[in-house]
Amino acid sequence: MKFPLPGLVAAPFTPFRADGELALDVVPVQARALVANGVIAAFVCGTTGEGSSMTNDERERVTEAWVAARPAGLKVIAHVGHLSVGDSRALARHAQDVGADAIAAVAPSFFKPTGVSELVAWCAQVAAAAPKLPFFYYHIPSMTNVTIPTSAFLAEARAKIPTLAGIKFTHDDLDDFRATHAIGGSEYQVMFGRDELLLTALAAGATGAVGSTYNYAAPVYHRMMRAHAAADHPTAEREQARACAMIDIMVRFGGQPAGKVIMKLIGIDCGPVRLPMRALGAAEESALRAALEAQGFFEFASKRAA
């Protein structure tokens, strides 16, 4: 099932209040900002969205909020992965019922698939619960420890999952990415998910990408992609270097918790992260802002929409 996504797909942060409850009134602000900064889709309730830290009811409410808030031109991909295939199927059905544009699922990560056939069978059951929606397999071995090559997955899954649209490839194995892209051709979208390696992935054939930093730094990636398309390699490499410097700062300050603070710094307060992650303290937030200012981040940061 073709579902082309040629451009940047943001993985939005789920907004929480200080008490940990959902702050869904922030979602329309997030959605408008993505469109204003040229992002074409939102991949909700995934890793950045802390989907694994939410109840199914909360995940359904987040998906509903994004579907209701999406401006023209913004697609919503609901991540429905779960340890339980039954819960994953329920989330998939819900996403279809409320009008999401596509679904995606990570592999189960406690009892793991032992081979490609088991992974394909699991994904097929999830996809079948939403037969009208394109399905993406979400490959992120750093979190799931499921290392089955996506090239092997796609080679088998394309004949067994009628709604298969492609793969969200969040890994640094570029040989497997190239092989998967070659197998998929123009029929399947292989979305690259490592923001710090996007330029390398473009050279390997990527046309679309999913990432957390596209929430607050889409302009630098757009400049990089335009420069790459124009064969302006010095400009493309300079913009990727800026992105990598920003990501290095984010990682130094804790990764995802720092990303939520960065959202607040661009004017969209998504609240704290949930346990077991730790939110940054006031002094850490100040130090993060100073590091970003020194790097020139606010010169290329995404702008909040009116």
Contacts in CASP RR format, 6 or more apart in sequence:
PFRMAT RR
TARGET T0000
AUTHOR 0000-0000-0000
METHOD contacts of the structure
MODEL  1
MKFPLPGLVAAPFTPFRADGELALDVVPVQARALVANGVIAAFVCGTTGE
GSSMTNDERERVTEAWVAARPAGLKVIAHVGHLSVGDSRALARHAQDVGA
DAIAAVAPSFFKPTGVSELVAWCAQVAAAAPKLPFFYYHIPSMTNVTIPT
SAFLAEARAKIPTLAGIKFTHDDLDDFRATHAIGGSEYQVMFGRDELLLT
ALAAGATGAVGSTYNYAAPVYHRMMRAHAAADHPTAEREQARACAMIDIM
VRFGGQPAGKVIMKLIGIDCGPVRLPMRALGAAEESALRAALEAQGFFEF
ASKRAA
1 134 0 8 1.000
1 135 0 8 1.000
1 162 0 8 1.000
1 163 0 8 1.000
1 164 0 8 1.000
1 165 0 8 1.000
2 134 0 8 1.000
2 165 0 8 1.000
2 187 0 8 1.000
2 189 0 8 1.000
3 101 0 8 1.000
3 102 0 8 1.000
3 134 0 8 1.000
3 136 0 8 1.000
3 165 0 8 1.000
3 166 0 8 1.000
3 189 0 8 1.000
4 189 0 8 1.000
4 207 0 8 1.000
5 40 0 8 1.000
5 41 0 8 1.000
5 75 0 8 1.000
5 189 0 8 1.000
5 191 0 8 1.000
5 208 0 8 1.000
6 40 0 8 1.000
6 207 0 8 1.000
6 208 0 8 1.000
7 40 0 8 1.000
7 207 0 8 1.000
7 208 0 8 1.000
7 209 0 8 1.000
7 225 0 8 1.000
8 38 0 8 1.000
8 39 0 8 1.000
8 40 0 8 1.000
8 208 0 8 1.000
8 209 0 8 1.000
8 211 0 8 1.000
8 214 0 8 1.000
8 218 0 8 1.000
8 221 0 8 1.000
8 222 0 8 1.000
9 39 0 8 1.000
9 40 0 8 1.000
9 41 0 8 1.000
9 42 0 8 1.000
9 43 0 8 1.000
9 77 0 8 1.000
9 191 0 8 1.000
9 208 0 8 1.000
9 209 0 8 1.000
9 210 0 8 1.000
9 211 0 8 1.000
9 214 0 8 1.000
10 34 0 8 1.000
10 39 0 8 1.000
10 41 0 8 1.000
10 42 0 8 1.000
10 43 0 8 1.000
10 210 0 8 1.000
10 211 0 8 1.000
10 212 0 8 1.000
10 214 0 8 1.000
10 215 0 8 1.000
10 218 0 8 1.000
11 42 0 8 1.000
11 43 0 8 1.000
11 44 0 8 1.000
11 46 0 8 1.000
11 47 0 8 1.000
11 48 0 8 1.000
11 49 0 8 1.000
11 210 0 8 1.000
11 211 0 8 1.000
11 212 0 8 1.000
11 214 0 8 1.000
11 215 0 8 1.000
12 27 0 8 1.000
12 30 0 8 1.000
12 34 0 8 1.000
12 42 0 8 1.000
12 43 0 8 1.000
12 44 0 8 1.000
12 48 0 8 1.000
12 49 0 8 1.000
12 66 0 8 1.000
12 215 0 8 1.000
13 30 0 8 1.000
13 48 0 8 1.000
13 49 0 8 1.000
13 50 0 8 1.000
13 212 0 8 1.000
13 215 0 8 1.000
13 259 0 8 1.000
13 260 0 8 1.000
13 263 0 8 1.000
13 270 0 8 1.000
14 22 0 8 1.000
14 44 0 8 1.000
14 45 0 8 1.000
14 49 0 8 1.000
14 50 0 8 1.000
14 51 0 8 1.000
14 54 0 8 1.000
14 62 0 8 1.000
14 270 0 8 1.000
15 22 0 8 1.000
15 23 0 8 1.000
15 24 0 8 1.000
15 26 0 8 1.000
15 27 0 8 1.000
15 30 0 8 1.000
15 269 0 8 1.000
15 270 0 8 1.000
15 271 0 8 1.000
16 22 0 8 1.000
16 23 0 8 1.000
16 270 0 8 1.000
16 271 0 8 1.000
16 272 0 8 1.000
16 273 0 8 1.000
16 274 0 8 1.000
17 23 0 8 1.000
17 271 0 8 1.000
18 271 0 8 1.000
18 272 0 8 1.000
20 272 0 8 1.000
20 274 0 8 1.000
22 58 0 8 1.000
22 61 0 8 1.000
22 62 0 8 1.000
23 270 0 8 1.000
23 271 0 8 1.000
24 61 0 8 1.000
24 62 0 8 1.000
24 65 0 8 1.000
26 268 0 8 1.000
26 269 0 8 1.000
26 270 0 8 1.000
27 62 0 8 1.000
27 65 0 8 1.000
27 66 0 8 1.000
27 69 0 8 1.000
28 69 0 8 1.000
29 268 0 8 1.000
29 304 0 8 1.000
29 305 0 8 1.000
30 42 0 8 1.000
30 69 0 8 1.000
30 215 0 8 1.000
30 268 0 8 1.000
30 270 0 8 1.000
31 42 0 8 1.000
31 66 0 8 1.000
31 69 0 8 1.000
31 70 0 8 1.000
31 71 0 8 1.000
31 74 0 8 1.000
32 71 0 8 1.000
32 305 0 8 1.000
32 306 0 8 1.000
33 215 0 8 1.000
33 266 0 8 1.000
33 268 0 8 1.000
33 302 0 8 1.000
33 303 0 8 1.000
33 304 0 8 1.000
33 305 0 8 1.000
34 42 0 8 1.000
34 74 0 8 1.000
34 214 0 8 1.000
34 215 0 8 1.000
34 218 0 8 1.000
35 71 0 8 1.000
35 72 0 8 1.000
35 73 0 8 1.000
35 74 0 8 1.000
35 305 0 8 1.000
36 302 0 8 1.000
36 303 0 8 1.000
36 304 0 8 1.000
36 305 0 8 1.000
37 218 0 8 1.000
37 219 0 8 1.000
37 302 0 8 1.000
37 303 0 8 1.000
38 218 0 8 1.000
38 222 0 8 1.000
39 74 0 8 1.000
39 214 0 8 1.000
39 218 0 8 1.000
40 73 0 8 1.000
40 74 0 8 1.000
40 75 0 8 1.000
41 74 0 8 1.000
41 75 0 8 1.000
41 76 0 8 1.000
41 77 0 8 1.000
41 101 0 8 1.000
42 66 0 8 1.000
42 70 0 8 1.000
42 74 0 8 1.000
42 75 0 8 1.000
42 76 0 8 1.000
42 77 0 8 1.000
43 77 0 8 1.000
43 79 0 8 1.000
43 104 0 8 1.000
43 168 0 8 1.000
43 210 0 8 1.000
43 211 0 8 1.000
44 62 0 8 1.000
44 63 0 8 1.000
44 66 0 8 1.000
44 76 0 8 1.000
44 77 0 8 1.000
44 78 0 8 1.000
44 79 0 8 1.000
45 51 0 8 1.000
45 54 0 8 1.000
45 59 0 8 1.000
45 62 0 8 1.000
45 63 0 8 1.000
45 78 0 8 1.000
45 79 0 8 1.000
45 80 0 8 1.000
46 52 0 8 1.000
46 79 0 8 1.000
46 104 0 8 1.000
46 106 0 8 1.000
46 138 0 8 1.000
47 140 0 8 1.000
47 143 0 8 1.000
47 170 0 8 1.000
47 212 0 8 1.000
48 211 0 8 1.000
48 212 0 8 1.000
48 215 0 8 1.000
48 256 0 8 1.000
50 256 0 8 1.000
50 273 0 8 1.000
50 274 0 8 1.000
50 277 0 8 1.000
51 59 0 8 1.000
51 79 0 8 1.000
53 274 0 8 1.000
53 275 0 8 1.000
54 62 0 8 1.000
54 274 0 8 1.000
56 82 0 8 1.000
56 87 0 8 1.000
56 90 0 8 1.000
56 91 0 8 1.000
59 80 0 8 1.000
59 91 0 8 1.000
60 91 0 8 1.000
60 94 0 8 1.000
60 98 0 8 1.000
63 76 0 8 1.000
63 78 0 8 1.000
63 91 0 8 1.000
63 94 0 8 1.000
63 95 0 8 1.000
63 98 0 8 1.000
63 100 0 8 1.000
64 98 0 8 1.000
66 76 0 8 1.000
66 78 0 8 1.000
66 100 0 8 1.000
67 76 0 8 1.000
67 98 0 8 1.000
67 99 0 8 1.000
67 100 0 8 1.000
70 76 0 8 1.000
75 101 0 8 1.000
75 102 0 8 1.000
76 99 0 8 1.000
76 100 0 8 1.000
76 101 0 8 1.000
76 102 0 8 1.000
77 100 0 8 1.000
77 101 0 8 1.000
77 102 0 8 1.000
77 103 0 8 1.000
77 104 0 8 1.000
77 136 0 8 1.000
78 91 0 8 1.000
78 95 0 8 1.000
78 100 0 8 1.000
78 102 0 8 1.000
78 103 0 8 1.000
78 104 0 8 1.000
79 103 0 8 1.000
79 104 0 8 1.000
79 105 0 8 1.000
79 106 0 8 1.000
79 138 0 8 1.000
80 88 0 8 1.000
80 91 0 8 1.000
80 92 0 8 1.000
80 95 0 8 1.000
80 103 0 8 1.000
80 104 0 8 1.000
80 105 0 8 1.000
80 126 0 8 1.000
80 130 0 8 1.000
81 88 0 8 1.000
81 91 0 8 1.000
81 104 0 8 1.000
81 105 0 8 1.000
81 106 0 8 1.000
81 108 0 8 1.000
81 126 0 8 1.000
81 138 0 8 1.000
82 88 0 8 1.000
82 91 0 8 1.000
82 105 0 8 1.000
82 108 0 8 1.000
83 108 0 8 1.000
83 109 0 8 1.000
83 110 0 8 1.000
83 111 0 8 1.000
84 108 0 8 1.000
85 108 0 8 1.000
85 122 0 8 1.000
85 125 0 8 1.000
85 126 0 8 1.000
88 105 0 8 1.000
88 126 0 8 1.000
88 129 0 8 1.000
89 125 0 8 1.000
89 126 0 8 1.000
89 128 0 8 1.000
89 129 0 8 1.000
90 129 0 8 1.000
91 103 0 8 1.000
92 103 0 8 1.000
92 105 0 8 1.000
92 126 0 8 1.000
92 127 0 8 1.000
92 129 0 8 1.000
92 130 0 8 1.000
92 133 0 8 1.000
93 129 0 8 1.000
93 130 0 8 1.000
95 103 0 8 1.000
95 130 0 8 1.000
95 133 0 8 1.000
96 103 0 8 1.000
96 129 0 8 1.000
96 130 0 8 1.000
96 131 0 8 1.000
96 132 0 8 1.000
96 133 0 8 1.000
100 133 0 8 1.000
101 133 0 8 1.000
101 134 0 8 1.000
102 133 0 8 1.000
102 134 0 8 1.000
102 135 0 8 1.000
102 136 0 8 1.000
102 165 0 8 1.000
103 126 0 8 1.000
103 127 0 8 1.000
103 130 0 8 1.000
103 133 0 8 1.000
103 134 0 8 1.000
103 135 0 8 1.000
103 136 0 8 1.000
104 135 0 8 1.000
104 136 0 8 1.000
104 137 0 8 1.000
104 138 0 8 1.000
104 168 0 8 1.000
105 123 0 8 1.000
105 126 0 8 1.000
105 135 0 8 1.000
105 136 0 8 1.000
105 137 0 8 1.000
105 138 0 8 1.000
106 138 0 8 1.000
106 139 0 8 1.000
106 140 0 8 1.000
106 143 0 8 1.000
106 144 0 8 1.000
106 146 0 8 1.000
107 113 0 8 1.000
107 119 0 8 1.000
107 122 0 8 1.000
107 123 0 8 1.000
107 137 0 8 1.000
107 138 0 8 1.000
107 139 0 8 1.000
107 144 0 8 1.000
107 146 0 8 1.000
107 148 0 8 1.000
108 122 0 8 1.000
108 144 0 8 1.000
109 143 0 8 1.000
109 144 0 8 1.000
109 145 0 8 1.000
109 146 0 8 1.000
112 144 0 8 1.000
112 145 0 8 1.000
112 146 0 8 1.000
113 119 0 8 1.000
113 122 0 8 1.000
113 146 0 8 1.000
113 148 0 8 1.000
115 148 0 8 1.000
116 148 0 8 1.000
116 149 0 8 1.000
116 152 0 8 1.000
116 153 0 8 1.000
116 156 0 8 1.000
117 156 0 8 1.000
119 137 0 8 1.000
119 146 0 8 1.000
119 148 0 8 1.000
119 153 0 8 1.000
120 153 0 8 1.000
120 156 0 8 1.000
120 157 0 8 1.000
120 160 0 8 1.000
120 161 0 8 1.000
121 160 0 8 1.000
123 135 0 8 1.000
123 137 0 8 1.000
123 157 0 8 1.000
123 161 0 8 1.000
124 157 0 8 1.000
124 160 0 8 1.000
124 161 0 8 1.000
126 135 0 8 1.000
127 135 0 8 1.000
127 161 0 8 1.000
127 162 0 8 1.000
127 163 0 8 1.000
127 164 0 8 1.000
128 163 0 8 1.000
130 163 0 8 1.000
131 162 0 8 1.000
131 163 0 8 1.000
132 163 0 8 1.000
133 163 0 8 1.000
134 163 0 8 1.000
134 164 0 8 1.000
134 165 0 8 1.000
134 166 0 8 1.000
135 161 0 8 1.000
135 163 0 8 1.000
135 164 0 8 1.000
135 165 0 8 1.000
135 166 0 8 1.000
136 164 0 8 1.000
136 165 0 8 1.000
136 166 0 8 1.000
136 167 0 8 1.000
136 168 0 8 1.000
136 189 0 8 1.000
136 191 0 8 1.000
137 150 0 8 1.000
137 153 0 8 1.000
137 157 0 8 1.000
137 164 0 8 1.000
137 166 0 8 1.000
137 167 0 8 1.000
137 168 0 8 1.000
138 167 0 8 1.000
138 168 0 8 1.000
138 170 0 8 1.000
139 146 0 8 1.000
139 150 0 8 1.000
139 153 0 8 1.000
139 167 0 8 1.000
139 168 0 8 1.000
139 169 0 8 1.000
139 170 0 8 1.000
139 171 0 8 1.000
140 168 0 8 1.000
140 170 0 8 1.000
140 171 0 8 1.000
141 147 0 8 1.000
141 171 0 8 1.000
142 170 0 8 1.000
142 171 0 8 1.000
149 173 0 8 1.000
149 176 0 8 1.000
149 179 0 8 1.000
149 180 0 8 1.000
150 167 0 8 1.000
150 169 0 8 1.000
150 171 0 8 1.000
150 176 0 8 1.000
150 177 0 8 1.000
150 180 0 8 1.000
150 190 0 8 1.000
151 176 0 8 1.000
151 179 0 8 1.000
151 180 0 8 1.000
151 182 0 8 1.000
151 183 0 8 1.000
153 167 0 8 1.000
153 180 0 8 1.000
154 164 0 8 1.000
154 166 0 8 1.000
154 167 0 8 1.000
154 180 0 8 1.000
154 183 0 8 1.000
154 184 0 8 1.000
154 188 0 8 1.000
155 183 0 8 1.000
157 164 0 8 1.000
158 164 0 8 1.000
158 183 0 8 1.000
158 184 0 8 1.000
158 187 0 8 1.000
158 188 0 8 1.000
164 188 0 8 1.000
165 188 0 8 1.000
165 189 0 8 1.000
166 184 0 8 1.000
166 188 0 8 1.000
166 189 0 8 1.000
166 190 0 8 1.000
166 191 0 8 1.000
167 180 0 8 1.000
167 188 0 8 1.000
167 189 0 8 1.000
167 190 0 8 1.000
167 191 0 8 1.000
168 191 0 8 1.000
168 193 0 8 1.000
168 210 0 8 1.000
169 176 0 8 1.000
169 177 0 8 1.000
169 180 0 8 1.000
169 190 0 8 1.000
169 191 0 8 1.000
169 192 0 8 1.000
169 193 0 8 1.000
170 193 0 8 1.000
170 194 0 8 1.000
170 210 0 8 1.000
171 177 0 8 1.000
171 193 0 8 1.000
171 194 0 8 1.000
172 194 0 8 1.000
172 197 0 8 1.000
174 197 0 8 1.000
174 200 0 8 1.000
174 201 0 8 1.000
174 204 0 8 1.000
177 190 0 8 1.000
177 192 0 8 1.000
177 201 0 8 1.000
177 204 0 8 1.000
177 206 0 8 1.000
178 204 0 8 1.000
178 205 0 8 1.000
180 190 0 8 1.000
181 190 0 8 1.000
181 204 0 8 1.000
181 205 0 8 1.000
181 206 0 8 1.000
184 190 0 8 1.000
189 207 0 8 1.000
189 208 0 8 1.000
190 206 0 8 1.000
191 206 0 8 1.000
191 208 0 8 1.000
191 209 0 8 1.000
191 210 0 8 1.000
192 198 0 8 1.000
192 201 0 8 1.000
192 206 0 8 1.000
192 208 0 8 1.000
192 209 0 8 1.000
192 210 0 8 1.000
193 201 0 8 1.000
193 209 0 8 1.000
193 210 0 8 1.000
193 211 0 8 1.000
194 201 0 8 1.000
195 209 0 8 1.000
195 211 0 8 1.000
195 212 0 8 1.000
195 213 0 8 1.000
195 214 0 8 1.000
195 221 0 8 1.000
195 243 0 8 1.000
195 247 0 8 1.000
196 240 0 8 1.000
196 243 0 8 1.000
196 244 0 8 1.000
196 247 0 8 1.000
198 206 0 8 1.000
198 209 0 8 1.000
198 221 0 8 1.000
198 224 0 8 1.000
198 225 0 8 1.000
198 240 0 8 1.000
198 243 0 8 1.000
199 224 0 8 1.000
199 228 0 8 1.000
199 236 0 8 1.000
199 237 0 8 1.000
199 239 0 8 1.000
199 240 0 8 1.000
201 209 0 8 1.000
202 225 0 8 1.000
202 228 0 8 1.000
203 228 0 8 1.000
209 221 0 8 1.000
212 256 0 8 1.000
212 259 0 8 1.000
213 221 0 8 1.000
213 243 0 8 1.000
213 246 0 8 1.000
213 247 0 8 1.000
213 250 0 8 1.000
214 221 0 8 1.000
215 263 0 8 1.000
215 302 0 8 1.000
216 259 0 8 1.000
216 262 0 8 1.000
216 263 0 8 1.000
216 265 0 8 1.000
216 266 0 8 1.000
216 301 0 8 1.000
216 302 0 8 1.000
217 243 0 8 1.000
217 246 0 8 1.000
217 297 0 8 1.000
217 300 0 8 1.000
217 301 0 8 1.000
217 302 0 8 1.000
218 302 0 8 1.000
219 300 0 8 1.000
219 301 0 8 1.000
219 302 0 8 1.000
220 239 0 8 1.000
220 242 0 8 1.000
220 243 0 8 1.000
220 246 0 8 1.000
220 300 0 8 1.000
221 239 0 8 1.000
221 243 0 8 1.000
223 235 0 8 1.000
223 239 0 8 1.000
223 300 0 8 1.000
224 235 0 8 1.000
224 236 0 8 1.000
224 239 0 8 1.000
224 240 0 8 1.000
224 243 0 8 1.000
225 236 0 8 1.000
227 233 0 8 1.000
227 235 0 8 1.000
227 236 0 8 1.000
227 239 0 8 1.000
228 236 0 8 1.000
242 295 0 8 1.000
242 300 0 8 1.000
245 295 0 8 1.000
246 292 0 8 1.000
246 295 0 8 1.000
246 297 0 8 1.000
249 258 0 8 1.000
249 288 0 8 1.000
249 291 0 8 1.000
249 292 0 8 1.000
249 295 0 8 1.000
249 297 0 8 1.000
250 258 0 8 1.000
250 259 0 8 1.000
250 262 0 8 1.000
251 258 0 8 1.000
252 258 0 8 1.000
252 291 0 8 1.000
253 261 0 8 1.000
253 280 0 8 1.000
253 284 0 8 1.000
253 287 0 8 1.000
253 288 0 8 1.000
253 291 0 8 1.000
254 280 0 8 1.000
256 273 0 8 1.000
256 277 0 8 1.000
257 272 0 8 1.000
257 273 0 8 1.000
257 277 0 8 1.000
257 278 0 8 1.000
257 279 0 8 1.000
257 280 0 8 1.000
258 280 0 8 1.000
258 288 0 8 1.000
260 270 0 8 1.000
260 271 0 8 1.000
260 272 0 8 1.000
260 273 0 8 1.000
260 279 0 8 1.000
261 280 0 8 1.000
261 285 0 8 1.000
261 288 0 8 1.000
262 288 0 8 1.000
262 292 0 8 1.000
263 269 0 8 1.000
263 270 0 8 1.000
264 270 0 8 1.000
264 271 0 8 1.000
264 285 0 8 1.000
265 288 0 8 1.000
265 289 0 8 1.000
265 292 0 8 1.000
265 298 0 8 1.000
265 301 0 8 1.000
266 301 0 8 1.000
266 302 0 8 1.000
266 303 0 8 1.000
266 304 0 8 1.000
267 304 0 8 1.000
268 304 0 8 1.000
272 279 0 8 1.000
273 279 0 8 1.000
280 288 0 8 1.000
292 298 0 8 1.000
END
